[in-house]
Amino acid sequence: MSTETAEIKEKKVSEALFSKRRKKLISDPLVDDNPITIQVLGICSALAVTTQMQPTLVMAISVIFVMVMANLTISLLRNTIPSRVRIIVQLAVVASLVTLVNEVLKAFAFDMYKELSVFVGLIITNCIVMGRLEAFALGNKPYDSILDGFGSALGYSWIILAVAFFRELLGSGSVFGVQIYDGISSLFGGEFSLATNGLMVSPVGAFIILGLIIWVQRTKTGYVEH
Amino acid sequence: MQQSNAYIITFSVILTVVLGLLLSGTSQLLGPIQKKAVELDTKKQILGAVLDASEIRAMKPDQILDFYEKRITSKVVDIDGNEIEKDTDGNEIVAENVDVAKNYKMAPEKRKYPVFIFHAEGNQDDAEAIIVQVYGAGLWDEIWGFLALDTDLNTIEGVTFGHKGETPGLGARITEGGVQNRYQGKKIFNDSGEFQSVAMQKGEGKDYSSEDHKVDGLSGATITANGVNAMLENYLKAYKAYFEKIKSSSSSEIAALN
């Protein structure tokens, strides 16, 4: 994790709402600088919540909310936060946001709350969140920070959703709870049936899928770790 | 930029107060809704023992609460089968609010055992099933469930299980309808009238339809299955006195249930 604060030169003329630079804030973390596949952060929750699509989607939305809001808050406060206690301040902000998400889930989506339980709380320790606060939000303006948080969270989200897609399909034979394997079997009728792979529902399955995604991506982009 | 200690302390205090207010405010605001969600979840689980999961899914939250209100009455009994209405402090005990996990830590004689009676449609005097709560330990964490008995107080009408952290795809399968349906029609008393719990067997795929006390097991989840077996045995044994009391107290079981 890079700890130095990325400074972006301020321009005198007002910048377009989605200038090229700002678009890059969102698009970079999707592939070229993806938090999971390139920086290999946030692996814990990527393994834990991805057995099925639905909880993964809720998790993704939660992370997007927390990252955008945390980046915004820290960026707004960036000139007032005492540098000696900045980590604690970041932690307090993130923890409050996560608690908020947890409470809202408990009230309005109790089934999801039960299923995700501890993992929503673990967003606090998700290195991606703290990493972006430290590396970006502390040194940049609020709007840019929102874009940066959104981009990083989106990069995290599409990877966990991709992992969840394969794990649910191969492990449970369904996508978003809709039985795909049964549908395929009934097309052929009779004795034809597809076996689900128990390995995919265990964390091992997530490692395998994630490894494959990282392999494919790094082959395409030619990224090498230094 | 180095700030003074006074600045840092002031900043921290303000931040703490603001975040504290935000969180306690949300908690106050959402508290009643959360309470309702927990209540709905408990009632869904209780109804799960007598209804199909698809039936419950088809109902809206209000319908479930309404259905529960109309069809279920509850009471709390002790290990001797006596009904308890007030706790030691004189507060009224509500079966739905009995914390089974807390009671589990006490000695079996001291626990409170909730009983839920499922009535026939439109007739509060007619019982269709009696539902009891069970609780125990799986492989990784707690497991719990509700078990519905027919009015003969012997035949299992249905079960519903929940778990906190069993292995997905292995032990976690106890929440699947297909696994829970295996308990239907099993008996908790043997031919000579003695208590004999229902137990999952090792291995999976065997036919136990002619065996009253055996259930097809879970392949790869023997420890969870053992936990389920122990949970059923422990709790059904505790409820036994209550069952026998109803049976002996009246010739008509249905009348006694009410």
Chai-1 contact restraints between the chains, C-beta under 6 A:
chainA,res_idxA,chainB,res_idxB,connection_type,confidence,min_distance_angstrom,max_distance_angstrom,comment,restraint_id
A,T51,B,P168,contact,1.0,0.0,6.0,A-B,restraint_1
A,P82,B,Q3,contact,1.0,0.0,6.0,A-B,restraint_2
A,P82,B,I8,contact,1.0,0.0,6.0,A-B,restraint_3
A,P82,B,F11,contact,1.0,0.0,6.0,A-B,restraint_4
A,V85,B,I8,contact,1.0,0.0,6.0,A-B,restraint_5
A,A92,B,L19,contact,1.0,0.0,6.0,A-B,restraint_6
A,S96,B,L19,contact,1.0,0.0,6.0,A-B,restraint_7
A,S96,B,L23,contact,1.0,0.0,6.0,A-B,restraint_8
A,T99,B,L23,contact,1.0,0.0,6.0,A-B,restraint_9
A,L100,B,T26,contact,1.0,0.0,6.0,A-B,restraint_10
A,E103,B,T26,contact,1.0,0.0,6.0,A-B,restraint_11
A,E103,B,L30,contact,1.0,0.0,6.0,A-B,restraint_12
A,K106,B,Q34,contact,1.0,0.0,6.0,A-B,restraint_13
A,A107,B,L30,contact,1.0,0.0,6.0,A-B,restraint_14
A,A107,B,I33,contact,1.0,0.0,6.0,A-B,restraint_15
A,A107,B,Q34,contact,1.0,0.0,6.0,A-B,restraint_16
A,F110,B,A37,contact,1.0,0.0,6.0,A-B,restraint_17
A,F110,B,D41,contact,1.0,0.0,6.0,A-B,restraint_18
A,G198,B,G169,contact,1.0,0.0,6.0,A-B,restraint_19
A,V201,B,P168,contact,1.0,0.0,6.0,A-B,restraint_20
A,V201,B,G169,contact,1.0,0.0,6.0,A-B,restraint_21
